[in-house]
Amino acid sequence: MASILPLQEKIFDFVIIGAGMAGASAAYFLAQDGEGDAADRVLLLEMEAQPGYHTTGRSAALYTEAYGNAAIRALTSAGRTFLLAPPDGFTDTPLLTPRGVMFIGRADQQAALDEVFTSAALHVDSIHHLNEADVRERIPVVRPGYAAAGVLEADAMDMDVNALHQGFLRGARRHGAELRTNARVDGLTRRDGAWRISLGHEEISAKVIINAAGAWCDKIAALAGAETVGLVPKRRTAILFDGPTDQAFAAWPALIDADEEFYARPESGALMGSPADETPMEPCDVQPEELDIAIAVDRLQQATSLEIPRVIRSWAGLRSFVEDKTPVVGFDAKVDGFFWLAGQGGYGIQTAPSMGRVSAALALGRDVPEDLQAFGVSAADLSPARATLRKGKD
């Protein structure tokens, strides 16, 4: 029988702080686990008026298995099946649509291109080398003589970020999870085997806290008395601008510089571009800087013949990294009942199905699911106690 206790008198199994993509995906898989009273199992807390206001809601995601380090690529590849064929009722629209991604490099960037190819080929069959003519055949605006070569991942796809996020939230609620917005956590106390979570004038209780607060994860850890993991939020700027009037550009692949100095892709009848900036910031409602917008325009105009006389729209988001750029997932070694789900960087959307399953399994005291292990997903690689994470803080 469902609990009808007032919220402050319940003891939730899991309270997830942060209802962006990380928190929503964890809630989705935890809520449907089926053990215990569903009404008291999972509570999502979101400090803003709407979930995903910060990073998730500002992401122009691309599903590419060639992007990120080995741990990221494993998580990405392992989630492909879910994204292509989500469970019944998860979404009314496709989560992935064909796009392709083309990495290009100048002659001095050949080593970076080779690394893109070598690392991606471990999981991706559709990856292959391009010469300069191949590059310009696919995106004719690349300046002659700029790109010495390229690497094409033909099966990379656009992602519907909102459909994925809302699918996780709907599914979590359908299985009994609760969501509270405008719920900013300002105090955490561990007492009698449970957490007391202060939301201003209200207090709630939980057996386990899952710290999925994005750029604020280290702030939440400090409230709980946990050692921080050296999380650094970094600003990423994007611009939307008109595409060329003399070319049909809607089917172009995404274009990424081999050293990620810029990228661009078709978006909503226009083109989206970024200088791929990573400016360290304090957690905040980040806004784009004029200098970064100008750098984006300059880099794109150097590499291509695109003319960008005006920017239709610009925005910025925070991507949060630890030193080794691998997510931090697992129970804190020193603070009971405190679970990390942090440091997704710029990969949190494409890895979300795998990250949700991994975080749910580990939070329930289980192993990483075997099908994810087959892709190389490892609890040790993600652990808050891993050697590379500790080294990064020394």
N, C-alpha and C positions, 0 to 999 in steps of 0.2 A: 504493500500500500504506500502511495506517495506521501512524503512528509509534508505537513502543513504548518510546521513551526515557522515563526517569524525568522527572517534572514539572519538576524543577529544571534539567534539561539541555535542555529544549525552548526554542525561541524562538517564542513565539506571535505571530501577526500582530497580534492585538488582545487586550489585557487590559482588561476593563471593570470599573471599581471601583464597585461598587454594583449590586445585583440587584433593586432595586425596579422600578417600571413603566418608568422611562426606560432603565435598563440592560438589562432583559429584552427590551424591544421592539427596542433596537438590536442585541442579540445575535441575536434571531430573524431579522432581515433580513440581518445580516452573515453568519451561519452558512450561510444558504442561497444565498449568492452564487455558490458553485460554483468559485471560483478557488483553487488551491493545495491543500495537504493538509488535509482537514477536521479531522483530529485535532490539528493545530497552529494552527488558524485563530483560534478565539475561546475565551477563558477569562473567566468571570464570577467576581468575588470579592465575597463578602458578609461583612461583619464580624460580623453577628449569626448566631444559630443557624438562622434561617429567613429566606428572602428576603422583602422587603416588610414587615419588622417595624415600621418607623417610619411614614412618611407613607402609603405605598401601602396597608398593612394597616389603616389607620385612616380611610380615605376613604369617605365616603358619597356616591358620585359621581352626578352627573346629567349627561346629555348634552344640552346646550343650546347652540345656535348663536348665541344672543343674549348670551352671557356672555364678558367679556374684551375686550381691545383688538382692533384690526383684524388683527394678526398671529395672535392666539389664535383669533379667529373663522375665519380662513382655514384654519388647521391643523385646527380642529374639523370644519368643513364638508367638507374634503378627505378626512377619514377615515370619513365616514358609510357609504360603500359597504362598506368592510372590516368595520365593526361590524355592519351589517345582514346581510351575507352573507360570513362569514369562510371561509377556505379549508377544504376537507374535512379532518376530523380535528382541527381546531383546538379545538373545544369541543363538548360534548354538550348544552349548554344555551344558550338565546339570550343574547347579550351585551347586547341592548337590549330593554326592554319598555315599552309605552305608559305615559306618565305625564302629560305636559304641564307647563308651568310658567307661573305667573301672577305678574307683577310688579305690585305695588300701590304707590300713592303718595298721600300727603296732598295738599291743595291747594297747599302750598308746595313740593311735590316734582314738580310737573308738568313742569318742564324736564328733570329726570332721567328721567322716564317717556318723554318725547319722544325723548331721546337713545337710550334702550333700543330704541324702535321704529325709529328712523331707521337705526341701525347694524345691527340685526338684519335689516331688510328687504332689505339688500344680498344676502343669501344665503338668507333664509328666506321661503318663500311663505305659511307658516301663521301668520304674526304678524299680530295685529290689535288694535285699541283696544277697551277695555271701559269702560262707565260704571259708576257705583257699584252699580246694581242688577245688572248683569252679574257684577260681582265677587262679590257676596253670593249670587247664584244658584249659583255654582260652589263657593264655600266659605262656607256660611251663618254660620260663627262669626266672620267679620270684623265688627267692631263697626260698627253704623250710624253714619254720619258720620265714620268714621275714614279710609276710603279714598275719595278723590274720584274716582279713576279707576284703570284698570289696563291692562296689556298682556299678552295671552295668546299664548304660543308653544305651539300645540296639539301640535306634533310633537316636543317635548322628551321625553326618555325616561330611565327608570332604567337604570343600568349595573350589570352583574354584575362588580364589580371583581376578585374572586378568579378567576372564569372567564377573564377577559381576561389577567390576570397569569400564571396557570398555563398558559394556551394559548401565550403567548410563550415561557415557560420550557421547556415540553415540546417545542415546535417547534424551539427552538434546540438542545436536546440531541439531538433526532432528526436534525439536520443536522450533528452532530459537535461542537457547543459543549460545554465542560465548565463545571460549577458547583462552586465550593468555598465552603462556609459556615464560620463561625468563622475568617475570614481577614481580620484587621485589618491594613491597610497601615501600617507605621511608618517607611518609608524609601523614597525614590525617587532613583535616580541614573542619569543618561544617560551611557553609555560605549560607545565603538566603534559608534555608530549604533543602539544598542538601549537600552532601559530595564532597569535592575535594580531589581526590586520586592522590598522586604524585608517578610516576614511573620513578624517575630519571629526565630525560629531558622532560617528557610528563606528562600531567595531564588529568584525566578523571573525570566524575561526576556521582553521583548515589544518588537516594532517600534514599536507605537503603544499609548499609554494613552488610554482613554476615561474621562473623569472624570464619572461618573454617580452621585456619592456623596450626592446630595440636599443636606441641610442642611450636610453636611461638605465640599462641593465646594471652598470657598475654603481649607479646611484641607489638602486633598489638593494643591491648586495650590501652596500654600506649601512643601509637602514637595518638589515638583518644581522649585522655583525660579521658578515662573511668577507674574506679577503677578496679584493677586486681582481679582475683578470687583465687589466691594462687595455680595456676597450677604448678605441679611438673612433668617435664619429667623424666622418669626412664628407664634406659637401660635394655633391655632384650636380652639375648644371646642365640643363637641356634647353634647346630652342626649337621653335617650329617656324618654318619659313616656306615660301612658295617654291615649288619645283619648276623646272624649265618648261616653257610653254610649247617648245618645238619637239618634245620627246614624251613618249608614254613611259612614265617612270614608276607606275604603281606596282609593277611586277619585278622591279629591281631587287636583288638580294640586299640584305643589310651589308654595309661597308664598314670594316673595322681596321684601323691601322695595326700593324703587327706588334708594335710596342704600346698599343692603346693610347696613342696621343690624340685620337679623335675617333668618332664613329658617326654614322648617319644611316637612316633608313626611311622608306616611305611610311607615312603616318597620316591617316584621316584626310586623304586627298592632297597632302602637302609632304614636306620632308622634315624629319626631326634630326637634329644633330647635337653633338656634345663635344667639348674639349677633353672629356674624360678626366676632369679635375678631381683631385682628392685632397681638399683643403681641411686640415684638422679643425674641428669646431667643438664647442661645448654643446650638449643637447639643447635644442631650441626649435622653434618654428622657423626653419631656415628659409632664406630668400636668396634669389640669384644676385650676384654682383655684376655690375656693368663691365668690369674688366674681364671676367670669365666669359661673358656673352661675346665681347669683342674678340677674345682669343678663339672661341669656337668658330666665329665667322672667318677669321684670318686663316686658321688651319684648314678649314674646308675649302676655302678659295685658293689656297696654295696647292692642294692636292687635286682639285677638280676645276672645271671651267664654270661651275655654278656661280651665279651672281646672286648675292643676298643683300639687296638694297634695304630691306626692312625685315624685322623679326616680328612675326605674327603674335607670338606668345613666348614667354620664357618662364622657367620654374627651376626649383632646386629641391633636392632631397638629401637626407643623411644616410650614408652607408657605413655601417659600424664594423670595424675590424679589430681582431687581436693581431699580435705580431706575425704569426704564421699564416694568417688569412684563412684559417679553418674554423668552422663553427665550434662553439663550446657547448656541449650537450652532456648532461649527467648530473648526478648528485654531488654536492659539495662535500669534500672529504672531511671537513671539520665542523660543519654546521648541519645538524640533523634536520631532515625534511626540507632542505633548500636545494632546488633543482635548477640548473642552468640551462637556458635555451637562448643563447646569445651569439653575437658575432657572425651573422649571416652575410655580412658585407653586401656585395651587389648580386649575390647568388640566391637570395632567400625565396624568390618567386619560382625559379626553375627547379629548385631542390625541394619545394614545399611538400609534395606527396611523400617523399622518402623521409624528410626531416620530421614530419608529423608522425609517421609510423615508428621511426627510431625513438623519438622523444617519448611517445606513449609506452613503447615496450620497456625502455630503461626506467621510466618513472614507475612502472608497475613491477619492477624488479626482475624483468625478463631479459633474455638475450636479444641482440639485433635479429630481426626475422631472417630466416635462412636465405630467402630469395634475394634480400639486400646484401647479405654476406657474399653471395656468389658474384656480385658486382664489385666487391672490394670494400664495402661499407663496414667500418670497424668501430666498435665502442671505444677502443683505446685511442684511435686517431682523434676522436671528438672529445675525449674526457677532459674535465677541468683540471685533472691532475697530470696531464701528459707532460712529458719532458720539454717539448718544444714551446709549450705555453709558459712554463716556469722559466725557461731560458730567456724568452722574450721579455720577461719582467725584471731580469737581473741587471 
